């Protein structure tokens, strides 16, 4: 019963198979392999963006940081939600790769409100004060850190604020697929048709071994990204193994099928938790649950092997009826049997 993170799940067999097939003979390095051409064509078709520039890196941190750096000057600030992924989980990598640019955090429990974003941008009018950080790009985390999904209307409201100030928009899509299937929309609708300029299209959390795509809908930033990727030590020489993962991930919409499995597992678990009397801290909308239940239940779960989820508090000591928080994440491989085993302890 492993609910720690979708990063912890196995690689899908079809992706492993494609990597094994790529592991024969010779291939051109540094992204010049033939499989990468297949990846570019597939992403351009699925995102309805024939001119998009498409690149692969091995980590989400690299994808987000290098993409943002292409739109951020060192004297600028990146606007993001207080609990955005780039604020809470990137160890200042966006600031590092952007040459020292800072983050302006919009106070919020989860999603940014357009009015709050507009207010933060208005406090940094362009070319008005040499003493303050200048307004830079807006970054949106989709799915959010607390498991919520921005609707298309919410995305468009945020990007409209950014565009009114002539600011570019980055979408952190580590769980892009989970959000997409939850919204039942197209990749284009959730990105460039909603005003997004660049997206980090995640694969690692959704069945890949380690690959993320960076997609620029305006290819004008392509050469700069290539330089930053090389300078930042994220250009793989044996790139075909990144390409093979992404090619298999995209083929026959495997990426959406895996996300549906993860979301469905999460929904089953959430339904069972609610029936058992657990409190939901946030409404689960994709594949993450934030919940609370008594220490005694946590103790029973851990005794049965469910030690691997994020826990707020000490399980070992304290009143049995004290309520402790937990984060549970479902990946594509989570089974009904494991979920039912988990729920049997309530």
C-alpha positions in Angstrom: 0.0 0.0 0.0 2.3 2.7 -1.4 0.6 6.1 -1.5 3.7 8.3 -1.0 3.9 9.7 -4.5 3.2 9.0 -8.1 7.0 9.4 -8.5 7.3 6.1 -6.6 5.3 3.9 -9.1 6.7 1.6 -11.7 7.4 2.4 -15.3 4.7 1.2 -17.7 5.7 -2.0 -19.6 5.1 -0.3 -23.0 7.5 2.4 -22.1 10.1 -0.1 -20.9 9.6 -2.1 -24.1 10.2 1.0 -26.3 13.4 1.8 -24.4 14.6 -1.8 -24.9 13.8 -1.5 -28.6 15.8 1.8 -28.7 18.7 0.0 -27.1 20.0 -1.6 -30.3 22.7 -0.3 -32.7 23.6 3.3 -32.9 21.7 6.6 -32.9 22.6 10.2 -33.3 23.1 11.9 -29.9 21.9 15.1 -28.3 18.3 15.0 -29.6 19.1 14.2 -33.2 17.8 10.7 -33.0 15.0 9.5 -35.3 12.7 8.8 -32.4 12.8 12.5 -31.4 11.4 13.4 -34.8 8.5 11.1 -34.0 8.0 12.8 -30.6 8.0 16.3 -32.1 5.4 15.3 -34.7 3.2 13.6 -32.1 3.2 16.5 -29.7 2.6 19.0 -32.4 -0.3 17.0 -33.6 -1.8 16.3 -30.2 -1.4 20.0 -29.1 -2.6 21.3 -32.5 0.5 23.4 -32.7 2.4 22.6 -35.9 5.1 25.2 -35.2 5.8 24.4 -31.6 9.3 23.9 -30.5 9.6 20.6 -28.5 12.4 19.6 -26.2 13.0 16.8 -23.6 14.7 16.8 -20.3 14.9 14.2 -17.5 13.4 16.1 -14.6 10.5 18.4 -13.9 12.8 20.8 -12.1 14.8 21.2 -15.2 11.7 21.6 -17.4 10.2 24.3 -15.2 13.4 26.2 -14.5 14.9 26.2 -18.0 11.5 27.1 -19.5 11.0 30.0 -17.1 14.5 31.2 -17.6 13.8 31.8 -21.3 11.1 34.3 -20.3 12.7 35.9 -17.3 15.4 38.6 -17.0 17.5 38.5 -13.8 16.0 41.8 -12.7 12.4 40.4 -13.0 10.1 38.5 -10.7 8.0 35.4 -11.5 4.4 35.6 -10.2 3.1 32.3 -8.8 0.7 31.0 -6.1 2.0 30.9 -2.6 1.9 27.1 -2.7 3.0 26.7 -6.2 5.4 23.8 -7.1 8.2 26.2 -8.2 8.0 27.9 -4.7 7.7 24.8 -2.5 9.5 22.0 -4.4 12.3 23.4 -6.6 15.0 24.4 -4.1 15.3 27.9 -5.8 16.1 26.3 -9.1 13.9 28.7 -11.1 15.7 31.6 -9.5 19.1 30.0 -10.1 18.5 29.3 -13.8 17.0 32.7 -14.3 20.1 34.4 -13.0 18.8 35.5 -9.6 15.2 36.6 -10.6 12.9 36.3 -7.6 9.4 34.8 -7.0 6.5 36.9 -6.1 4.1 34.7 -4.2 0.4 35.4 -4.5 -1.2 34.8 -1.0 -3.7 32.0 -1.4 -4.7 28.6 0.1 -4.2 27.0 -3.3 -5.2 28.6 -6.6 -4.3 32.2 -7.4 -7.3 34.5 -7.7 -7.1 36.7 -10.9 -7.8 39.9 -8.8 -4.9 39.1 -6.5 -2.6 38.4 -9.4 -3.6 41.7 -11.1 -3.0 43.5 -7.8 0.5 42.0 -7.5 1.4 42.9 -11.1 0.0 46.4 -10.7 2.5 47.0 -7.8 5.3 46.5 -10.3 4.5 48.8 -13.2 6.9 48.5 -16.1 9.9 50.8 -16.3 8.7 52.9 -13.3 11.1 52.1 -10.4 14.7 51.0 -10.8 14.8 50.0 -7.2 12.3 47.1 -7.4 12.1 43.8 -9.3 10.3 44.2 -12.6 7.3 42.2 -13.6 8.1 38.9 -15.3 6.2 35.8 -16.3 3.2 34.2 -14.5 3.5 30.5 -13.6 0.5 28.3 -13.0 0.7 24.9 -11.4 -1.7 22.4 -12.9 -2.6 20.1 -11.0 -2.0 22.3 -7.9 0.0 21.3 -4.9 -3.2 20.4 -3.0 -4.7 18.3 -5.8 -7.0 20.9 -7.4 -7.5 21.3 -11.1 -7.8 24.8 -12.7 -10.8 24.8 -15.0 -10.4 26.2 -18.5 -12.3 29.3 -17.3 -9.9 29.7 -14.4 -6.9 29.3 -16.5 -8.2 31.9 -19.0 -9.0 34.4 -16.3 -5.4 34.2 -15.0 -3.8 34.3 -18.5 -6.0 37.3 -19.4 -4.5 39.2 -16.4 -1.0 38.3 -17.6 -1.7 39.3 -21.2 -3.2 42.6 -20.1 0.2 43.4 -18.6 2.1 41.9 -21.6 3.5 39.1 -19.5 4.1 35.5 -20.7 2.5 32.5 -19.0 4.2 29.2 -18.0 2.2 26.1 -17.1 3.8 23.7 -14.7 2.3 20.5 -15.9 4.1 17.8 -13.9 0.6 16.2 -13.6 -0.6 17.7 -16.9 -2.3 14.4 -18.0 -4.2 14.0 -14.7 -5.6 17.5 -15.1 -6.5 17.0 -18.7 -8.5 13.9 -18.3 -10.2 15.4 -15.2 -11.3 18.4 -17.4 -12.1 16.2 -20.4 -10.6 18.7 -22.7 -7.9 18.8 -25.4 -4.2 19.6 -24.8 -4.6 22.7 -27.0 -7.6 23.9 -24.9 -5.6 23.6 -21.7 -2.6 25.4 -23.1 -2.2 27.8 -26.0 -5.9 28.2 -26.6 -6.1 29.3 -22.9 -3.2 31.8 -23.3 -0.3 29.6 -22.2 3.0 30.4 -23.9 5.2 27.4 -22.6 4.3 24.2 -20.8 6.2 21.6 -18.9 4.5 18.4 -20.0 5.1 15.8 -17.4 5.8 12.1 -18.0 7.7 10.9 -14.9 4.8 11.0 -12.5 2.6 9.2 -15.0 4.4 6.0 -15.9 7.6 7.1 -17.5 11.1 6.4 -16.1 12.3 10.0 -16.2 11.3 12.4 -19.0 9.5 15.7 -19.3 8.7 17.7 -22.4 9.1 21.5 -22.7 6.8 22.9 -25.4 7.1 26.4 -26.7 4.1 27.4 -28.7 6.1 30.3 -30.2 9.3 28.8 -31.5 11.1 32.2 -31.1 12.5 30.9 -27.8 13.8 27.6 -29.2 17.4 28.5 -29.7 17.7 30.2 -26.3 16.3 27.1 -24.7 18.8 24.9 -26.5 21.6 27.1 -25.2 20.2 27.2 -21.6 19.7 23.4 -21.6 23.3 22.8 -22.6 24.7 25.4 -20.3 22.6 24.0 -17.5 23.9 20.4 -18.0 20.6 19.0 -19.0 21.3 18.0 -22.7 21.5 14.2 -22.7 24.1 12.7 -25.0 22.2 9.4 -25.3 19.0 11.3 -25.8 17.3 8.4 -27.6 16.3 6.9 -24.2 14.4 10.1 -23.4 12.8 10.1 -26.8 11.8 6.4 -26.5 10.0 7.0 -23.3 8.1 10.0 -24.6 7.3 8.2 -27.9 5.7 5.3 -26.1 4.0 7.6 -23.7 2.3 9.5 -26.5 1.5 6.4 -28.7 -2.2 5.5 -28.8 -2.9 8.0 -26.0 -1.2 5.9 -23.4 -0.5 9.0 -21.4 -4.2 9.8 -21.0 -5.1 6.2 -20.2 -2.5 6.1 -17.4 -3.8 9.3 -16.0 -7.4 8.0 -16.1 -6.3 5.0 -14.1 -4.6 7.1 -11.5 -7.5 9.5 -11.2 -10.0 6.6 -11.0 -8.0 5.0 -8.2 -7.9 8.3 -6.3 -11.7 8.7 -6.7 -12.3 5.1 -5.4 -10.0 5.8 -2.4 -11.6 9.2 -1.7 -15.1 7.7 -1.8 -14.1 5.0 0.6 -12.4 7.4 3.0 -15.5 9.7 3.1 -17.7 6.7 3.8 -15.4 5.7 6.6 -15.7 9.1 8.2 -12.3 10.6 7.2 -12.2 14.3 6.8 -11.2 15.7 3.4 -8.9 18.7 3.8 -9.1 19.6 0.1 -11.6 18.2 -2.4 -9.6 15.7 -4.6 -9.9 16.4 -8.3 -7.1 14.4 -9.8 -4.9 11.8 -8.2 -4.0 13.4 -4.8 -5.9 13.2 -1.5 -5.4 15.4 1.6 -7.3 13.9 4.5 -7.4 13.5 8.3 -8.2 10.5 10.5 -7.4 9.2 14.0 -3.9 8.1 15.1 -5.2 4.7 15.9 -6.2 4.1 12.2 -2.7 5.3 11.1 -1.2 2.8 13.5 -3.2 -0.1 12.1 -2.4 0.9 8.6 1.3 1.1 9.3 1.3 -2.2 11.1 -0.2 -3.7 7.8 2.5 -2.1 5.7 1.0 1.2 4.7 4.0 3.2 5.9 4.5 5.0 2.7 2.4 8.1 2.5 3.0 11.7 3.7 1.9 12.1 7.3 1.4 15.2 9.4 2.3 14.2 12.9 3.8 11.4 15.0 2.1 8.1 14.6 3.9 6.3 17.5 3.0 8.5 20.4 -0.1 10.4 21.5 -3.8 9.9 22.0 -5.3 7.2 19.9 -8.2 9.5 18.9 -6.1 12.5 17.9 -6.7 13.4 14.3 -3.6 13.5 12.0 -3.4 14.7 8.5 -2.1 12.7 5.5 -1.4 13.0 1.8 -2.2 10.0 -0.4 -1.2 9.9 -4.0 -2.4 7.3 -6.5 -0.4 6.3 -9.6 -1.4 4.5 -12.8 -0.6 1.0 -11.3 -2.6 1.3 -8.1 -5.1 -1.6 -7.8 -8.6 -1.8 -6.4 -7.4 -4.6 -4.1 -4.7 -2.4 -2.5 -7.2 0.4 -2.1 -9.7 -1.9 -0.4 -7.0 -3.3 1.8 -6.2 0.2 2.9 -9.8 1.1 3.6 -10.4 -2.1 5.6 -8.6 -0.6 8.5 -11.2 2.1 9.1 
